[in-house]
Amino acid sequence: MTKIERQIELIERLDRLIRMQATGNPQQLARRLDISKASLFRIFEVMKRLNAPIIFDIGLQSYVYEEQVSFRFGFYTRDLQGEEVLEISGGSFQRVLVEPAFNYPYLQIV
């Protein structure tokens, strides 16, 4: 397993534990994940840079999300809705709504 795969796996595990409000304190959580407390805090920093609203709830003795969020990493497909087309520009995707009367007879979305 590569380093980045390990990091993603740790973030996914942390996300599940946070959702279950079952992380325990930092020392317990680091031990549970088999990492150091310093590594745990570095992962939390990465998650916070990705906009994870993580806080520690003293009453629950667990990390929790301040608001409902979801974390997904990977490549997913979805059906386009109505006349929606995805346009790729400079490596990023941009949604473009196409006029209903405009037709792409040669375009096949697979």
Contacts in CASP RR format, 6 or more apart in sequence:
PFRMAT RR
TARGET T0000
AUTHOR 0000-0000-0000
METHOD contacts of the structure
MODEL  1
MTKIERQIELIERLDRLIRMQATGNPQQLARRLDISKASLFRIFEVMKRL
NAPIIFDIGLQSYVYEEQVSFRFGFYTRDLQGEEVLEISGGSFQRVLVEP
AFNYPYLQIV
1 9 0 8 1.000
7 43 0 8 1.000
7 46 0 8 1.000
8 73 0 8 1.000
10 33 0 8 1.000
10 35 0 8 1.000
10 43 0 8 1.000
11 43 0 8 1.000
11 46 0 8 1.000
11 47 0 8 1.000
11 71 0 8 1.000
11 73 0 8 1.000
12 71 0 8 1.000
12 73 0 8 1.000
13 33 0 8 1.000
14 23 0 8 1.000
14 29 0 8 1.000
14 33 0 8 1.000
14 43 0 8 1.000
14 44 0 8 1.000
14 47 0 8 1.000
14 63 0 8 1.000
15 71 0 8 1.000
17 23 0 8 1.000
17 29 0 8 1.000
17 32 0 8 1.000
17 62 0 8 1.000
17 63 0 8 1.000
18 54 0 8 1.000
18 62 0 8 1.000
18 63 0 8 1.000
18 64 0 8 1.000
18 65 0 8 1.000
19 65 0 8 1.000
21 57 0 8 1.000
21 60 0 8 1.000
21 62 0 8 1.000
21 64 0 8 1.000
22 62 0 8 1.000
23 29 0 8 1.000
23 32 0 8 1.000
23 62 0 8 1.000
23 63 0 8 1.000
24 61 0 8 1.000
24 62 0 8 1.000
24 63 0 8 1.000
25 56 0 8 1.000
25 61 0 8 1.000
26 37 0 8 1.000
26 40 0 8 1.000
26 41 0 8 1.000
26 56 0 8 1.000
27 37 0 8 1.000
29 40 0 8 1.000
29 63 0 8 1.000
30 36 0 8 1.000
30 37 0 8 1.000
30 39 0 8 1.000
30 40 0 8 1.000
33 40 0 8 1.000
35 43 0 8 1.000
44 54 0 8 1.000
44 63 0 8 1.000
47 54 0 8 1.000
47 71 0 8 1.000
48 54 0 8 1.000
50 71 0 8 1.000
51 69 0 8 1.000
52 65 0 8 1.000
52 69 0 8 1.000
52 71 0 8 1.000
53 65 0 8 1.000
53 66 0 8 1.000
53 67 0 8 1.000
53 69 0 8 1.000
54 63 0 8 1.000
54 64 0 8 1.000
54 65 0 8 1.000
54 66 0 8 1.000
55 63 0 8 1.000
55 64 0 8 1.000
55 65 0 8 1.000
55 66 0 8 1.000
56 62 0 8 1.000
56 63 0 8 1.000
56 64 0 8 1.000
57 63 0 8 1.000
57 64 0 8 1.000
80 86 0 8 1.000
80 109 0 8 1.000
83 97 0 8 1.000
83 98 0 8 1.000
83 99 0 8 1.000
83 100 0 8 1.000
84 95 0 8 1.000
84 96 0 8 1.000
84 97 0 8 1.000
84 98 0 8 1.000
85 95 0 8 1.000
85 96 0 8 1.000
85 97 0 8 1.000
85 98 0 8 1.000
85 104 0 8 1.000
86 93 0 8 1.000
86 94 0 8 1.000
86 95 0 8 1.000
86 96 0 8 1.000
87 93 0 8 1.000
87 94 0 8 1.000
87 95 0 8 1.000
87 96 0 8 1.000
88 94 0 8 1.000
98 104 0 8 1.000
END
